[in-house]
Amino acid sequence: MPRRDGRLSHELDPQRPGPQDKCGVFGVWAPGEDVAKMTYYGLYALQHRGQEAAGMAVSDGSGVVVYKDLGLVAQVFDEPTLASLRGHIAIGHARYSTTGASNWENAQPTIRATTAGTTVALAHNGNLVNTAELAREVAERGLEADEPTRFLALATRVG
């Protein structure tokens, strides 16, 4: 339900003025278009949501390529990098850390092969509140948590 006071969410802390939402996530599906460049501009427009890291995953339907690094969108991506990201579907992420260290491993999107033999790239905004439950589910499936548990758990559920 939209608010009429200009705030983005009902879960805001009334003691903190200004924006309180986290990260910027952008997605596009556009066959025949330069989805990497579209995602770049989408992330650039969302840069105010996160300035710690930026990344994108692009797919042509047969494979997924992820490029991410620490820094602002314009620092992470240049023309040759964007030109190498070919496909018709993409997701992008501008990170604002709320948990986890400020390092490359926590930059998104992240990628994982699923048990179904497909590959999934994932970018999300926010914190998971049931990480202990998800970690147990990952362990029960016999998977090794070599990436952040929250992604592994989500990818496991998707795959």
C-alpha positions as CSV (number, residue, x, y, z in Angstrom):
1,M,0.0,0.0,0.0
2,P,1.6,3.3,-1.0
3,R,2.3,5.9,1.6
4,R,1.3,9.5,1.1
5,D,4.2,11.0,3.0
6,G,6.9,10.2,0.4
7,R,8.6,7.5,2.4
8,L,9.5,4.2,0.7
9,S,8.4,1.7,3.4
10,H,6.3,1.3,6.5
11,E,9.3,-0.2,8.2
12,L,11.2,3.0,8.6
13,D,12.8,4.2,11.8
14,P,11.1,7.5,12.6
15,Q,14.3,8.7,14.4
16,R,16.4,8.5,11.2
17,P,15.6,11.1,8.6
18,G,16.2,10.4,4.9
19,P,16.4,7.2,2.9
20,Q,16.6,4.0,4.8
21,D,16.3,1.3,2.2
22,K,19.3,-0.6,1.1
23,C,21.1,-1.6,-2.1
24,G,20.0,-1.1,-5.7
25,V,18.8,-4.0,-7.8
26,F,18.0,-3.7,-11.5
27,G,16.8,-6.3,-14.0
28,V,16.1,-6.3,-17.7
29,W,14.9,-8.8,-20.3
30,A,15.3,-7.4,-23.8
31,P,16.1,-9.7,-26.7
32,G,18.0,-7.8,-29.4
33,E,19.1,-5.0,-27.1
34,D,22.3,-4.2,-25.3
35,V,21.2,-5.4,-21.9
36,A,24.6,-4.8,-20.3
37,K,24.5,-1.2,-21.2
38,M,20.8,-0.9,-20.1
39,T,21.8,-2.5,-16.8
40,Y,24.8,-0.2,-16.4
41,Y,22.5,2.9,-16.8
42,G,19.9,1.3,-14.4
43,L,22.6,0.8,-11.8
44,Y,24.0,4.2,-12.4
45,A,20.6,5.7,-11.6
46,L,20.4,3.5,-8.5
47,Q,23.9,4.4,-7.3
48,H,22.5,6.4,-4.4
49,R,21.3,3.1,-3.0
50,G,24.8,1.6,-2.6
51,Q,28.3,2.8,-3.3
52,E,30.4,-0.1,-1.9
53,A,30.4,-2.5,-4.9
54,A,28.6,-3.0,-8.2
55,G,28.1,-6.0,-10.5
56,M,25.9,-7.6,-13.1
57,A,25.1,-11.0,-14.5
58,V,24.2,-11.4,-18.2
59,S,22.8,-14.4,-19.9
60,D,22.1,-15.5,-23.5
61,G,20.0,-18.4,-22.4
62,S,22.8,-21.0,-22.5
63,G,25.3,-19.5,-20.0
64,V,25.7,-16.8,-17.5
65,V,28.6,-14.4,-17.1
66,V,29.0,-12.3,-13.9
67,Y,31.2,-9.3,-13.6
68,K,31.5,-7.5,-10.2
69,D,34.0,-5.4,-8.2
70,L,34.3,-3.0,-5.3
71,G,33.6,0.6,-6.2
72,L,31.1,2.9,-7.9
73,V,29.3,1.7,-11.0
74,A,31.4,4.0,-13.2
75,Q,34.6,2.7,-11.6
76,V,33.6,-1.0,-12.0
77,F,32.4,-1.0,-15.6
78,D,34.1,0.4,-18.7
79,E,33.2,0.1,-22.4
80,P,35.3,-3.1,-23.1
81,T,33.8,-4.8,-20.1
82,L,30.2,-3.9,-21.1
83,A,30.9,-5.0,-24.7
84,S,32.0,-8.4,-23.4
85,L,28.7,-9.0,-21.5
86,R,26.4,-10.4,-24.2
87,G,22.9,-11.7,-23.8
88,H,19.2,-10.8,-23.6
89,I,18.7,-10.9,-19.9
90,A,20.6,-9.2,-17.1
91,I,20.5,-8.4,-13.4
92,G,22.6,-5.8,-11.6
93,H,23.4,-4.8,-8.1
94,A,24.8,-1.8,-6.3
95,R,25.8,-2.8,-2.8
96,Y,25.1,-1.1,0.5
97,S,26.4,-3.4,3.2
98,T,24.2,-4.1,6.2
99,T,25.9,-7.3,7.1
100,G,29.1,-9.0,6.0
101,A,32.5,-7.5,5.3
102,S,33.2,-5.0,2.5
103,N,35.0,-7.4,0.2
104,W,34.7,-8.8,-3.3
105,E,33.1,-12.1,-2.1
106,N,30.1,-10.2,-0.8
107,A,29.6,-8.2,-4.0
108,Q,26.6,-9.3,-6.0
109,P,25.3,-10.8,-8.2
110,T,26.7,-14.2,-7.3
111,I,26.4,-17.3,-9.3
112,R,26.0,-21.0,-8.6
113,A,25.2,-24.2,-10.4
114,T,22.1,-25.9,-9.2
115,T,21.3,-29.5,-8.6
116,A,19.1,-29.4,-11.7
117,G,22.2,-28.7,-13.9
118,T,21.3,-25.1,-14.5
119,T,23.1,-22.0,-13.4
120,V,21.5,-19.2,-11.4
121,A,22.7,-15.7,-10.7
122,L,21.2,-13.9,-7.8
123,A,21.1,-10.3,-6.5
124,H,19.0,-9.2,-3.6
125,N,18.3,-6.3,-1.4
126,G,18.3,-6.6,2.4
127,N,18.9,-9.2,5.1
128,L,17.5,-12.6,5.5
129,V,16.0,-13.1,9.0
130,N,16.0,-16.9,8.9
131,T,19.7,-17.6,8.0
132,A,20.0,-20.4,10.7
133,E,17.1,-22.3,9.2
134,L,18.5,-21.8,5.7
135,A,22.0,-23.0,6.7
136,R,20.5,-26.2,8.2
137,E,18.6,-26.8,4.9
138,V,21.9,-26.4,3.0
139,A,23.6,-28.8,5.3
140,E,20.8,-31.3,5.0
141,R,21.2,-31.3,1.3
142,G,24.9,-32.1,1.7
143,L,26.1,-28.9,0.1
144,E,29.2,-27.1,1.1
145,A,28.8,-23.5,2.2
146,D,31.7,-22.1,0.2
147,E,29.8,-18.9,-0.7
148,P,27.7,-16.7,1.6
149,T,25.1,-19.0,3.2
150,R,22.2,-16.7,2.3
151,F,22.9,-17.0,-1.5
152,L,23.6,-20.7,-1.3
153,A,20.3,-21.3,0.6
154,L,18.3,-19.2,-1.9
155,A,19.9,-20.8,-4.9
156,T,19.3,-24.2,-3.4
157,R,15.6,-23.4,-3.1
158,V,15.5,-22.1,-6.7
159,G,17.3,-25.0,-8.2
